[in-house]
Amino acid sequence: MKWMLMSIISFASVSALSARYPGGPEKSPKEVSEQFYRMERAGVRLTPEGWHRAAGLFLRPSAPTQDKKIFIVKNDVMSDTKVEGDRAEFYVQYLQLGQLDSAGRFFTESTEPLEAGPILVRVSYNLVLTDRHWELGPERGEAKEVKGPPEWLIEDFQPWLWITVDTALRYLTEVRDKTSDRGIKENADSSIAALKRLR
């Protein structure tokens, strides 16, 4: 009975949104989840500009932090997107090899370079069809609530990143080539060599 009631409520809320906006959402929940998956693999959120671009996929994003957690993964797969009324869900599964710090060092979960093996991780994401969302302000401003046409958005914001090994190699090469800090250059070189062995 509870499940039936929830289904009726979800159907009613979707119908109400559809009545107000006959065109319906611009993107389906599947398109939103696949866009997020592609952007995350490619490391779009590694830059402030990319972070703000990806923020449009989330219901309530937060501003980028100076010291982001960046997890390096391989063998990543995304599930199908299951839709029920005004809600949807999908998951991403991957082997987590370790993470990068802001100085270009590659660490495993034990914080000792290459001491532990990969960890199998599955992260679930929920989407909601809504005509309200929050937009990040310029620079580091607070997010502001905005109302507009209904769209499918990822409900829980993920402040940490996961990127593939190849993306990490491109990122570290760019960091190494742009910095004048000798320590960061050496860290990036060591991390690049370690990640090439883990491809």
C-alpha positions in Angstrom: 0.0 0.0 0.0 2.8 2.4 0.9 4.6 1.6 -2.4 1.4 2.2 -4.3 0.9 5.6 -2.6 4.4 6.7 -3.3 4.0 5.7 -7.0 0.7 7.7 -7.2 2.4 10.7 -5.6 5.4 10.4 -8.0 3.0 10.1 -11.0 1.0 13.1 -9.9 4.1 15.3 -9.4 5.4 14.3 -12.9 1.9 15.1 -14.4 1.8 18.5 -12.7 5.2 19.4 -14.1 4.3 18.2 -17.5 1.1 20.2 -17.5 3.0 23.4 -16.6 5.8 22.7 -19.2 4.3 20.7 -22.1 7.7 20.4 -23.8 9.0 18.3 -21.0 12.6 18.0 -19.8 15.3 18.8 -22.3 17.3 15.7 -21.4 16.2 12.3 -20.2 17.6 10.8 -17.0 19.7 8.5 -19.1 21.2 11.4 -21.0 22.0 13.2 -17.8 23.7 10.1 -16.2 25.7 9.3 -19.3 26.8 13.0 -19.6 28.0 12.9 -16.0 29.8 9.6 -16.6 31.6 10.9 -19.7 32.6 14.2 -18.0 33.9 12.5 -14.8 36.0 10.0 -16.8 37.5 12.9 -18.8 38.3 14.9 -15.7 36.2 17.9 -16.6 35.9 19.0 -13.0 39.7 19.2 -12.6 39.5 22.9 -13.7 37.3 25.6 -12.1 35.6 26.2 -15.5 34.8 22.5 -15.9 33.6 22.3 -12.3 31.1 25.1 -12.9 30.0 23.4 -16.2 29.4 20.1 -14.5 27.6 21.8 -11.6 24.6 22.1 -14.0 24.0 18.4 -13.7 23.4 18.6 -9.9 20.5 19.7 -7.9 22.6 21.6 -5.3 26.3 21.9 -6.3 29.0 23.4 -4.1 31.9 25.6 -5.1 35.2 23.9 -5.9 37.7 23.6 -3.0 41.4 24.2 -3.2 42.4 20.7 -2.2 40.0 18.4 -4.0 40.0 14.6 -3.5 40.9 13.0 -6.9 40.6 9.2 -7.1 42.3 7.3 -9.9 40.3 4.4 -11.3 40.2 1.8 -14.0 37.8 -0.8 -15.4 34.9 1.6 -14.8 31.4 0.7 -15.9 28.0 2.5 -15.6 24.7 0.7 -15.0 21.5 1.3 -16.8 19.4 4.2 -15.5 16.2 3.0 -13.8 13.3 5.4 -13.8 10.3 5.4 -11.5 8.0 8.4 -11.7 9.9 11.6 -11.0 13.0 9.7 -9.7 15.7 7.7 -11.3 18.9 6.0 -10.2 22.1 4.5 -11.6 25.5 3.4 -10.3 29.1 3.5 -11.4 31.5 0.7 -10.5 35.3 0.8 -10.8 38.6 -0.4 -9.4 40.0 2.4 -7.3 43.8 2.5 -7.5 44.5 5.4 -5.2 44.3 9.2 -5.3 46.3 12.3 -6.2 47.0 15.1 -3.9 47.4 18.8 -4.8 51.2 18.4 -5.1 51.0 15.7 -7.8 51.7 12.7 -5.5 49.9 9.4 -6.2 48.8 7.5 -3.0 46.9 4.4 -2.3 44.3 4.3 0.5 47.0 3.5 3.0 48.7 6.8 2.1 51.8 4.8 1.3 52.6 4.9 -2.4 51.6 1.6 -4.1 51.4 -0.4 -0.8 47.9 -1.7 -1.2 46.0 -3.3 -4.1 43.0 -1.8 -6.0 39.7 -1.5 -4.2 36.4 -2.4 -5.9 34.0 0.6 -5.4 30.3 1.1 -6.4 28.8 4.5 -6.1 25.1 5.0 -6.4 23.5 8.2 -7.8 19.9 9.4 -7.5 18.2 11.7 -10.0 15.1 13.8 -9.5 12.8 15.6 -12.0 12.4 19.1 -10.6 11.7 22.7 -11.6 13.9 24.0 -8.8 17.7 23.9 -8.6 20.7 25.8 -7.2 23.2 27.7 -9.4 26.7 28.6 -8.4 27.5 32.2 -8.2 30.6 33.8 -9.9 33.9 33.0 -8.3 33.3 31.4 -4.9 29.8 32.8 -4.3 27.0 30.9 -2.6 24.6 28.8 -4.7 21.3 30.5 -5.4 18.0 28.8 -5.8 16.5 29.1 -9.3 13.1 28.1 -10.7 12.6 27.1 -14.3 11.5 24.4 -16.7 11.7 20.8 -15.2 14.9 19.0 -15.6 16.5 15.8 -14.4 19.3 16.5 -12.0 21.6 14.4 -9.8 20.3 14.8 -6.3 23.4 14.4 -4.1 26.4 16.5 -5.0 29.7 14.6 -5.1 32.6 16.9 -4.0 35.3 14.4 -4.8 36.3 13.3 -8.4 37.1 10.0 -10.0 39.1 10.0 -13.2 40.6 7.2 -15.4 44.3 6.4 -15.5 44.7 7.9 -19.0 43.0 11.2 -17.8 45.3 11.2 -14.8 48.3 10.8 -17.0 47.3 13.8 -19.2 46.5 15.9 -16.1 49.8 15.1 -14.4 51.8 15.8 -17.6 50.0 19.2 -17.9 50.7 20.0 -14.2 54.4 19.1 -14.6 54.8 21.1 -17.8 53.1 24.2 -16.4 54.6 24.4 -12.9 57.9 26.0 -12.0 58.0 24.1 -8.6 60.7 21.5 -8.8 59.1 19.3 -6.1 55.8 19.2 -8.0 57.6 18.3 -11.2 59.4 15.4 -9.5 56.1 14.2 -7.8 54.3 14.3 -11.2 57.1 12.3 -12.9 57.0 9.7 -10.1 53.2 9.5 -10.3 53.2 9.2 -14.1 55.7 6.3 -13.9 53.6 4.5 -11.2 50.3 5.0 -13.1 51.8 3.7 -16.4 52.6 0.5 -14.6 48.9 0.2 -13.4 47.2 0.7 -16.8 
